[in-house]
Amino acid sequence: MLLADPQVLLTIFLSAVYGLFVGAIPGLTATMATALLIPLTFFMPPLPALAAIVTMEAMAIFAGDIPAALVRIPGTPSSAAYTYESYACTLKGQAEKVLGVGVTHSAIGGAMGAVILLTCAPMLAEVAIRFTSFEYFWLAALGLSTAAIVSRGSPVKGAISLIIGLFCSTIGVDISLGYPRFTFDNVELLNGVSFIPAMIGLFGASEVLRNVLGGQMELSIATSVKAGKIFHGITGVIRRYKVNIIRSGLLGTLIGSLPGAGADIAAWVSYALSKKCSKEPHKFGTGHIEGIVDASTSNNAALGGAWVPALVFGIPGDSITAIVIGVLYMKGMRPGPMIFERTPEILYAVYLTFLLANIVLLPLGWLAIKLSSKVLRVPRNILMPAILVFCIVGSFAINNSVFDVKIMLLMGLLGYFMESNGFPVAPVVLGIVLGPLLEDKFMASMIKVQWDLTQFFSRPISLILGVITLIVWFMPLLTSLFQRLFMVSRKRSSS
C-alpha cells in the first residue's frame, strides 16, 4: 500500500504539525502555508507532495478555531463565521466544550468530504461544471442574504454593516471598466482592501481596544482550559445534532465543489442555515454549540469538495487547489478525466490521505489545544500587546506591506466603534468576501446578455437559486404583511 511508505507517513506527520502551527496564528492562512510548502514539494515524489498539502490544509482549517475561541481572533478566514459563537462559549466557561466540538466535527466533516470525494467525484463535477455567471451571482446574493440571519440583534444594523462591507469591496480598480474607484489617488488602494488585514482588524485589534478601554479583561471568566476534558460529552453532542452534521457535511462538500467558493462561504452558509433551521435560534450569538457544529463540519467537508473540479476538469475549487493543479502539472499528472485512468493508484491514495489526515487531527488537535490553552493564564498586560503583535505580523505577512497594517488598525477602530454602538462586524467581513464575486458575476452576465435581466431566470439551476434568494429577501416583509392581515381579520371577527 502506497500510504504505508515511511516517507509518506513522516511527510503527513510533519505537514500536520506545520498546518496546526500556521492555522493557529491569525493572518497566516492555509493558502499562504501551501504556497510556502510548494518549494519543498519539488524534491518529493507525487504522493508525498500531494499528501503534505492535503494534511496541512485540514490541520490549518481546524487550527484557526483555537484563537477564535480563546481570544476572538479567527486564525483562518473560514473560522470568522462562528468566531463570536466560539468566544461566547469561552466567556461562559465552556472553552473545553467548544474546542472539543471544533476538533471532532472538523474531523467528521473532513472525513465526510473525503468519502464523498471518493465515491461521487465525477457526479459532483458534473453539477459544478453547469454553473455559469448567472448561478454564481445568485449564490453570492444568497450568501450575502445570510448577513441578516447571522447578525445578532437588529436586522437593520446587520444590513448597515453589510453595506459597509460591500462598500469596502468596491474600493480599487473597477472590475469591468478598469477605472479606479474610491482610491483618492492612493496607489496602495488600487488593489482594494485586503480581506485578511480587514478581518484581523475587525476581530483582533477591536478586541484589544475593547479590553484595554473597557477595564477588566473578559477572558478572566475562563482562566484555563483543561485539555483532558475537551472530549467529555462529545458523544452526546454528536447524537443530538446528527442531522445537522449530515446536512452540513453534504452542503459543505457541494459548496466546496463549486469553483471559487471554498470553505469560507461553506462556513457562512452552514452557520446561517443552522440558525434558520434551529429549534433554538434565539440562543445563537450567546454561546450556542449548534452553530459551531454546523460550521466546523461544513468548512472541513468543503476541502474535499474543492478537489473535485480540480482533478476532473483542471478547474480550481479554491485558492489551494489552484496551487495543487500546478503541482500536478509539475509532477507530470495532467488534471482532467484521463487522470483517473493514467494514475488511479495515486489518486485513490490521495483520497485515503484525506481520511488519514482527519483521523490524525484528533490526537494532534488535542495536543495543539493543550499547548495553546495556556494563553488564558497569561496576565492581561502581557496578553493584549502580544495579540496586537500577532495582528500586526499577520497583516504585514500577506503582502509584506505596511499599508496592510494601516488597514488593519483602521478596521480595528471601525470594529470597536461599531460594536460599541450595537452594530455586528461579521456582516462587514461577509460583504468584503462576497462583494467582488457578486459584482464580477453580475457584470459578466450583463455584458453577455446585453442587460436583459430576465436571463438570470432562464436556466433551471439559476431559476431555483434566484427564487430561493428572493424568498429570503422578501420573507420578513411577507411575514409582517400576513401578521397584519391576520390581526385585522381577528379584529373584524371579534367586532
C-alpha positions as CSV (number, residue, x, y, z in Angstrom):
1,M,0.0,0.0,0.0
2,L,1.4,3.4,-1.0
3,L,0.4,5.1,2.2
4,A,2.3,2.6,4.3
5,D,5.6,4.0,2.9
6,P,7.5,5.5,5.9
7,Q,8.4,8.6,3.8
8,V,4.7,9.3,3.2
9,L,3.8,8.8,6.9
10,L,6.6,11.1,8.0
11,T,5.6,13.7,5.5
12,I,2.0,13.5,6.7
13,F,3.1,14.0,10.4
14,L,5.4,16.9,9.7
15,S,2.9,18.7,7.5
16,A,0.2,18.2,10.1
17,V,2.4,19.9,12.7
18,Y,3.1,22.7,10.3
19,G,-0.5,23.2,9.4
20,L,-1.5,23.4,13.1
21,F,1.1,26.0,13.8
22,V,0.2,28.2,10.8
23,G,-3.5,27.9,11.3
24,A,-3.3,28.9,14.9
25,I,-1.5,32.2,14.1
26,P,-4.0,34.9,13.0
27,G,-3.4,36.1,9.4
28,L,-1.3,33.1,8.3
29,T,-3.9,31.4,6.1
30,A,-3.9,27.8,4.7
31,T,-3.3,29.3,1.3
32,M,-0.1,31.0,2.4
33,A,1.0,27.9,4.2
34,T,0.5,25.9,0.9
35,A,2.5,28.5,-1.1
36,L,5.4,28.3,1.4
37,L,5.2,24.5,1.3
38,I,5.5,24.2,-2.6
39,P,9.3,24.6,-2.8
40,L,9.7,21.6,-0.6
41,T,7.4,19.5,-2.9
42,F,9.9,20.0,-5.8
43,F,12.1,17.3,-4.2
44,M,9.2,14.9,-3.3
45,P,7.5,12.1,-5.4
46,P,3.9,12.9,-6.4
47,L,2.1,11.1,-3.5
48,P,4.1,12.7,-0.6
49,A,3.8,16.1,-2.2
50,L,0.0,15.9,-2.5
51,A,-0.3,14.2,0.9
52,A,1.6,17.1,2.5
53,I,-0.8,19.6,1.0
54,V,-3.9,17.6,2.0
55,T,-2.8,17.1,5.6
56,M,-1.6,20.7,6.1
57,E,-4.8,22.1,4.7
58,A,-7.0,20.0,7.0
59,M,-5.0,20.9,10.1
60,A,-4.8,24.6,9.3
61,I,-8.5,25.0,8.8
62,F,-9.2,23.5,12.2
63,A,-6.4,25.3,14.0
64,G,-8.0,28.6,13.1
65,D,-10.7,27.7,15.6
66,I,-8.3,27.8,18.5
67,P,-7.6,31.6,18.6
68,A,-11.2,32.3,17.6
69,A,-12.4,30.5,20.7
70,L,-9.7,31.8,23.1
71,V,-9.1,35.4,22.1
72,R,-11.8,36.1,19.5
73,I,-9.4,36.3,16.6
74,P,-10.1,33.8,13.7
75,G,-6.9,32.1,12.7
76,T,-8.2,31.5,9.2
77,P,-11.0,33.1,7.2
78,S,-13.2,30.1,7.4
79,S,-13.3,30.5,11.2
80,A,-14.7,34.0,11.0
81,A,-18.3,32.8,10.6
82,Y,-18.5,31.4,14.1
83,T,-15.9,33.4,16.0
84,Y,-18.5,35.2,18.1
85,E,-20.2,32.0,19.0
86,S,-17.0,30.2,20.0
87,Y,-15.8,33.2,22.0
88,A,-19.1,33.5,23.8
89,C,-18.8,29.8,24.8
90,T,-15.4,30.6,26.3
91,L,-16.7,33.5,28.3
92,K,-19.4,31.2,29.7
93,G,-16.6,28.8,30.9
94,Q,-17.2,26.3,28.1
95,A,-13.8,26.6,26.3
96,E,-13.2,22.8,26.6
97,K,-16.5,22.0,25.1
98,V,-16.3,24.4,22.1
99,L,-12.7,23.3,21.3
100,G,-13.7,19.6,21.6
101,V,-16.6,20.1,19.4
102,G,-14.4,22.0,16.9
103,V,-11.8,19.3,16.6
104,T,-14.2,16.3,16.5
105,H,-16.6,17.9,14.0
106,S,-13.8,19.2,11.8
107,A,-12.5,15.6,11.7
108,I,-16.1,14.3,10.9
109,G,-16.7,16.9,8.3
110,G,-13.3,16.2,6.6
111,A,-13.9,12.5,6.6
112,M,-17.4,13.0,5.1
113,G,-15.9,15.2,2.4
114,A,-13.2,12.5,1.7
115,V,-15.8,9.8,1.4
116,I,-18.0,11.8,-0.9
117,L,-14.9,12.7,-3.0
118,L,-14.0,9.1,-3.2
119,T,-17.4,7.9,-4.3
120,C,-19.1,10.9,-6.1
121,A,-16.3,13.0,-7.7
122,P,-17.4,12.7,-11.3
123,M,-21.1,13.3,-10.4
124,L,-20.3,16.4,-8.3
125,A,-18.1,17.7,-11.1
126,E,-21.0,17.5,-13.5
127,V,-23.0,19.7,-11.2
128,A,-20.2,22.2,-10.7
129,I,-19.4,22.5,-14.4
130,R,-23.0,23.6,-15.1
131,F,-22.6,26.7,-13.0
132,T,-22.3,29.9,-15.1
133,S,-22.0,33.5,-14.1
134,F,-25.8,33.6,-13.5
135,E,-25.7,30.8,-10.9
136,Y,-22.6,32.3,-9.2
137,F,-24.4,35.6,-9.0
138,W,-27.4,34.1,-7.2
139,L,-25.0,32.0,-5.0
140,A,-23.2,35.2,-3.9
141,A,-26.5,37.0,-3.4
142,L,-27.8,34.2,-1.3
143,G,-24.6,34.2,0.7
144,L,-25.0,37.9,1.4
145,S,-28.6,37.4,2.4
146,T,-27.3,35.4,5.4
147,A,-26.0,38.6,6.9
148,A,-29.4,39.3,8.4
149,I,-29.5,35.7,9.8
150,V,-26.1,35.6,11.3
151,S,-26.3,39.1,12.8
152,R,-27.0,39.5,16.5
153,G,-29.7,42.0,17.4
154,S,-31.3,44.3,14.9
155,P,-31.5,43.1,11.3
156,V,-31.4,46.8,10.2
157,K,-28.0,47.2,11.9
158,G,-26.9,43.9,10.3
159,A,-27.9,45.3,6.9
160,I,-26.0,48.5,7.5
161,S,-22.9,46.6,8.5
162,L,-23.2,44.5,5.3
163,I,-23.4,47.7,3.2
164,I,-20.2,48.9,4.8
165,G,-18.5,45.7,3.8
166,L,-19.8,45.9,0.3
167,F,-18.6,49.5,0.0
168,C,-15.1,48.3,1.1
169,S,-15.2,45.6,-1.6
170,T,-15.7,48.3,-4.3
171,I,-12.5,50.2,-3.4
172,G,-9.9,49.7,-6.1
173,V,-10.0,49.2,-9.8
174,D,-13.4,48.7,-11.4
175,I,-13.8,45.0,-12.5
176,S,-15.4,45.8,-15.8
177,L,-14.1,49.2,-16.8
178,G,-10.6,49.2,-15.2
179,Y,-11.2,52.6,-13.6
180,P,-10.0,53.4,-10.1
181,R,-12.8,53.8,-7.5
182,F,-12.6,55.5,-4.1
183,T,-8.8,55.3,-4.2
184,F,-8.2,59.1,-3.6
185,D,-5.1,58.9,-5.8
186,N,-3.6,56.4,-3.4
187,V,-1.6,53.7,-5.4
188,E,-1.9,51.3,-2.5
189,L,-5.7,51.3,-2.7
190,L,-5.7,50.2,-6.4
191,N,-5.7,46.6,-5.3
192,G,-8.6,47.2,-3.0
193,V,-8.9,46.4,0.7
194,S,-7.2,43.2,1.5
195,F,-9.5,40.8,3.2
196,I,-7.1,39.3,5.8
197,P,-5.9,42.6,7.3
198,A,-9.5,43.8,7.4
199,M,-10.6,40.6,9.2
200,I,-7.8,40.7,11.7
201,G,-8.6,44.4,12.4
202,L,-12.3,43.9,12.8
203,F,-12.0,40.9,15.1
204,G,-8.5,41.2,16.7
205,A,-7.5,44.8,17.0
206,S,-11.0,45.8,18.0
207,E,-10.9,43.2,20.8
208,V,-7.6,44.7,22.1
209,L,-9.2,48.1,22.2
210,R,-12.4,46.8,23.8
211,N,-10.4,45.1,26.6
212,V,-8.0,47.9,27.2
213,L,-10.6,50.6,27.2
214,G,-13.3,48.5,28.9
215,G,-11.5,47.8,32.1
216,Q,-11.3,44.2,33.4
217,M,-10.5,41.7,30.8
218,E,-13.4,39.3,30.0
219,L,-11.1,36.4,29.5
220,S,-10.7,36.2,33.3
221,I,-14.1,34.3,33.2
222,A,-12.3,31.3,31.8
223,T,-8.9,31.2,33.5
224,S,-7.8,27.9,32.0
225,V,-8.7,25.1,29.6
226,K,-8.3,21.6,30.9
227,A,-7.3,19.7,27.7
228,G,-8.3,16.4,29.3
229,K,-11.9,17.4,29.3
230,I,-12.3,18.5,25.7
231,F,-13.8,15.2,24.6
232,H,-16.2,15.0,27.5
233,G,-19.8,14.9,26.3
234,I,-18.9,14.9,22.7
235,T,-20.8,11.7,22.0
236,G,-24.0,13.4,23.3
237,V,-23.4,16.4,21.0
238,I,-22.9,14.2,18.0
239,R,-26.0,12.2,18.9
240,R,-28.1,15.3,19.4
241,Y,-27.0,17.1,16.2
242,K,-26.6,14.1,13.9
243,V,-29.0,15.7,11.4
244,N,-27.0,18.9,11.4
245,I,-23.8,17.0,10.8
246,I,-25.1,15.1,7.8
247,R,-26.7,18.3,6.4
248,S,-23.6,20.4,6.8
249,G,-21.2,17.7,5.5
250,L,-23.2,17.4,2.3
251,L,-23.7,21.2,2.0
252,G,-20.0,21.9,2.6
253,T,-18.9,19.3,0.0
254,L,-21.3,20.7,-2.6
255,I,-20.3,24.3,-2.0
256,G,-16.6,23.3,-2.0
257,S,-17.0,21.6,-5.4
258,L,-18.1,25.0,-6.9
259,P,-15.1,26.7,-8.4
260,G,-14.1,29.7,-6.3
261,A,-16.5,29.1,-3.4
262,G,-14.4,27.2,-0.8
263,A,-14.5,26.6,2.9
264,D,-15.1,30.3,3.8
265,I,-18.5,30.5,2.0
266,A,-19.4,27.0,3.2
267,A,-19.0,28.0,6.8
268,W,-21.1,31.2,6.5
269,V,-23.9,29.4,4.7
270,S,-24.0,26.5,7.0
271,Y,-24.0,28.7,10.1
272,A,-26.8,30.8,8.7
273,L,-28.8,27.7,7.7
274,S,-28.2,26.2,11.2
275,K,-29.8,29.2,12.8
276,K,-32.7,29.2,10.3
277,C,-33.5,25.6,10.9
278,S,-32.7,25.5,14.7
279,K,-35.4,25.0,17.3
280,E,-33.5,27.5,19.5
281,P,-32.5,30.3,17.1
282,H,-32.6,32.9,20.0
283,K,-29.6,31.2,21.6
284,F,-27.3,31.9,18.6
285,G,-24.7,34.6,19.4
286,T,-24.8,33.8,23.1
287,G,-22.5,30.7,23.1
288,H,-24.8,28.1,21.5
289,I,-22.9,25.0,20.3
290,E,-25.3,24.1,17.4
291,G,-23.9,26.8,15.0
292,I,-20.4,25.7,15.7
293,V,-21.3,22.1,15.0
294,D,-22.7,23.0,11.6
295,A,-20.0,25.5,10.5
296,S,-17.0,23.5,11.6
297,T,-18.3,20.3,9.9
298,S,-19.1,22.2,6.7
299,N,-15.8,24.1,6.3
300,N,-13.7,20.9,6.6
301,A,-16.1,19.0,4.3
302,A,-15.6,21.7,1.7
303,L,-11.9,20.9,1.5
304,G,-12.6,17.5,-0.2
305,G,-15.2,19.0,-2.4
306,A,-12.8,21.6,-3.7
307,W,-10.6,18.8,-5.2
308,V,-13.4,17.6,-7.4
309,P,-13.3,20.2,-10.2
310,A,-9.5,20.5,-9.8
311,L,-9.0,16.8,-10.5
312,V,-11.8,16.2,-13.0
313,F,-11.6,19.3,-15.1
314,G,-8.5,21.1,-14.0
315,I,-10.6,24.0,-12.6
316,P,-9.5,25.1,-9.1
317,G,-12.2,24.8,-6.5
318,D,-10.4,27.3,-4.2
319,S,-7.0,29.1,-3.9
320,I,-5.3,26.0,-2.5
321,T,-6.4,23.6,-5.3
322,A,-5.2,26.3,-7.8
323,I,-1.7,25.7,-6.4
324,V,-2.4,21.9,-6.4
325,I,-3.1,22.0,-10.1
326,G,0.4,23.5,-10.6
327,V,1.9,20.7,-8.5
328,L,0.1,18.1,-10.6
329,Y,1.5,19.5,-13.8
330,M,4.9,19.7,-12.3
331,K,4.7,16.0,-11.4
332,G,3.5,15.1,-14.9
333,M,-0.1,14.4,-13.9
334,R,-2.3,16.4,-16.2
335,P,-5.7,17.2,-14.5
336,G,-8.8,16.0,-16.4
337,P,-10.9,12.9,-16.9
338,M,-7.9,10.9,-18.1
339,I,-6.1,11.3,-14.8
340,F,-8.4,8.6,-13.3
341,E,-7.1,6.2,-16.0
342,R,-3.5,7.1,-16.0
343,T,-2.7,7.4,-12.3
344,P,-5.6,5.9,-10.4
345,E,-3.4,4.4,-7.6
346,I,-2.0,7.9,-6.7
347,L,-5.4,9.5,-6.8
348,Y,-7.0,6.9,-4.5
349,A,-4.0,7.1,-2.2
350,V,-4.7,10.9,-2.0
351,Y,-8.3,10.2,-1.2
352,L,-7.3,7.9,1.6
353,T,-4.8,10.6,2.8
354,F,-7.9,12.8,3.4
355,L,-9.3,10.2,5.7
356,L,-6.0,9.6,7.5
357,A,-5.4,13.3,7.9
358,N,-8.7,13.7,9.7
359,I,-8.0,10.7,11.9
360,V,-4.6,12.2,12.9
361,L,-6.4,15.5,13.5
362,L,-7.9,14.2,16.7
363,P,-4.7,13.5,18.7
364,L,-2.7,16.3,17.2
365,G,-5.6,18.7,17.6
366,W,-5.9,17.8,21.3
367,L,-2.1,18.4,21.7
368,A,-2.5,21.8,19.9
369,I,-5.4,22.8,22.2
370,K,-3.4,21.7,25.3
371,L,-0.4,23.9,24.3
372,S,-2.4,26.9,23.1
373,S,-4.8,26.9,26.1
374,K,-2.0,28.3,28.3
375,V,-2.8,31.7,26.6
376,L,-5.7,32.2,29.1
377,R,-3.3,32.1,32.0
378,V,-1.2,35.0,30.6
379,P,-1.7,38.3,32.5
380,R,-3.7,40.9,30.7
381,N,-0.8,43.4,30.5
382,I,1.2,40.8,28.5
383,L,-1.6,39.1,26.6
384,M,-3.1,42.3,24.9
385,P,0.3,43.6,23.5
386,A,1.1,40.0,22.3
387,I,-2.3,39.8,20.5
388,L,-1.6,43.2,18.9
389,V,1.8,42.0,17.7
390,F,0.2,38.9,16.1
391,C,-2.3,41.2,14.4
392,I,0.5,43.4,13.0
393,V,2.6,40.4,11.9
394,G,-0.3,38.6,10.3
395,S,-1.4,41.7,8.4
396,F,2.1,42.5,7.2
397,A,2.9,38.9,6.1
398,I,0.1,38.8,3.5
399,N,1.8,41.2,1.0
400,N,4.8,42.4,3.0
401,S,3.0,45.8,3.1
402,V,3.0,48.4,5.8
403,F,-0.2,49.7,4.2
404,D,-2.0,46.5,5.1
405,V,-1.0,47.1,8.8
406,K,-2.6,50.6,8.5
407,I,-5.8,48.9,7.0
408,M,-5.8,46.5,9.9
409,L,-5.6,49.3,12.5
410,L,-8.3,51.4,10.8
411,M,-10.6,48.4,10.6
412,G,-9.9,47.8,14.3
413,L,-11.1,51.3,15.1
414,L,-14.1,50.7,12.9
415,G,-14.9,47.4,14.6
416,Y,-14.6,48.9,18.1
417,F,-17.0,51.8,17.3
418,M,-19.4,49.5,15.6
419,E,-19.6,47.1,18.5
420,S,-19.8,49.9,21.0
421,N,-23.0,51.0,19.2
422,G,-24.5,47.6,18.7
423,F,-23.5,47.0,15.1
424,P,-22.2,43.5,14.3
425,V,-18.9,43.2,12.5
426,A,-19.5,39.8,10.9
427,P,-21.6,41.2,8.0
428,V,-18.7,43.6,7.2
429,V,-16.4,40.6,6.7
430,L,-19.1,38.8,4.6
431,G,-19.5,41.9,2.4
432,I,-15.8,42.1,1.8
433,V,-15.6,38.4,0.9
434,L,-18.6,38.1,-1.4
435,G,-18.8,41.6,-2.8
436,P,-16.2,41.1,-5.6
437,L,-17.7,37.8,-6.6
438,L,-21.2,39.4,-6.7
439,E,-20.0,42.3,-8.8
440,D,-17.9,40.2,-11.1
441,K,-20.6,37.7,-12.0
442,F,-23.3,40.4,-12.3
443,M,-21.2,42.5,-14.8
444,A,-20.1,39.4,-16.7
445,S,-23.7,38.3,-17.0
446,M,-25.0,41.7,-18.1
447,I,-22.4,42.1,-20.8
448,K,-23.1,38.6,-22.0
449,V,-26.9,39.1,-22.4
450,Q,-26.8,42.8,-23.2
451,W,-28.6,43.9,-20.0
452,D,-31.5,41.5,-20.2
453,L,-32.4,40.8,-16.5
454,T,-34.8,38.0,-17.4
455,Q,-31.8,35.9,-18.4
456,F,-31.0,35.5,-14.7
457,F,-34.0,33.2,-14.5
458,S,-33.5,31.4,-17.9
459,R,-31.6,28.4,-16.6
460,P,-33.0,25.7,-14.3
461,I,-30.3,26.0,-11.6
462,S,-30.3,29.8,-11.9
463,L,-34.1,29.9,-11.6
464,I,-34.1,27.7,-8.4
465,L,-31.3,29.8,-6.7
466,G,-33.0,33.0,-7.8
467,V,-36.3,32.1,-6.4
468,I,-34.8,30.9,-3.1
469,T,-32.8,34.2,-2.8
470,L,-35.9,36.3,-3.5
471,I,-37.9,34.4,-0.9
472,V,-35.2,35.0,1.7
473,W,-35.2,38.7,0.8
474,F,-38.9,39.2,0.9
475,M,-39.7,36.7,3.7
476,P,-39.6,39.4,6.5
477,L,-41.9,41.7,4.5
478,L,-44.3,38.9,3.7
479,T,-44.4,37.7,7.3
480,S,-45.1,41.2,8.6
481,L,-47.8,41.6,6.0
482,F,-49.5,38.3,6.8
483,Q,-49.4,39.1,10.5
484,R,-51.1,42.5,9.9
485,L,-53.8,40.9,7.8
486,F,-54.3,38.2,10.4
487,M,-54.7,40.9,13.2
488,V,-57.1,42.9,11.0
489,S,-59.2,39.8,10.3
490,R,-59.3,38.9,14.0
491,K,-60.5,42.4,15.0
492,R,-63.2,42.3,12.4
493,S,-64.4,38.8,13.5
494,S,-64.4,39.9,17.2
495,S,-66.4,43.0,16.4
